[in-house]
Amino acid sequence: MNKIIFLIFILLIPVGILAQEERQANVRNNWISGSAGLLGAGASFERMLNSHFSIEIHAYASLFMPLILINLGAGGGIRYYPQGRIFFVGLGFGYQVYATIGVGGHGFGITPEVGWKVDVGEEGGFFIQPGIRMPLTFDTRLPFRVAPGIVPYVGFGFAF
């Protein structure tokens, strides 16, 4: 477990260095949102480090995905905004629980993500955030297995 925490720490060091070089963020620094998907929901808090990088914490539950019937996840991650706003790619880390027909498990999860954060009205206020997460749960029990999933969502939130 200490190795995982150390790995996450090492991965976040470059983000912190970039944040010191470029302080201007996307209009507002704090973004909070709730999301709804196909029979699922989630919540997240995102802190902009600069205009291209952010860190976030999130939790979500999905009751149906094409490959998994139930998926619960909680963790944190980093996001990169290539143009400084709107489109982002992210990578989340955390703990996930899944269940399919006759099989269930839990373990460390890695969650790639792509999405868009679109301001509605005044820039930096209310926003809509459609996207897709692709959680991969690395089940720690034997036999070792990886459980993939697909979670499309639409989030609504506010910057402050």
Number of C-alpha atoms within 10 A of each C-alpha: 7 6 8 11 10 11 11 13 11 11 12 14 11 10 19 15 11 14 19 11 9 12 11 15 19 21 14 16 17 18 20 20 20 20 20 18 21 13 13 19 18 20 18 19 17 20 19 23 22 22 21 21 24 24 20 20 18 20 18 20 21 24 17 19 19 9 13 19 15 19 26 19 23 19 19 20 21 22 24 21 20 13 10 14 18 14 18 20 17 19 19 22 23 19 17 26 19 23 18 15 9 5 8 15 18 20 20 19 23 21 23 18 21 17 21 19 19 17 18 12 9 8 13 18 15 18 22 18 20 19 20 19 18 17 24 19 26 19 20 13 10 6 6 8 13 15 22 18 21 19 22 19 21 20 22 17 19 17 20 11
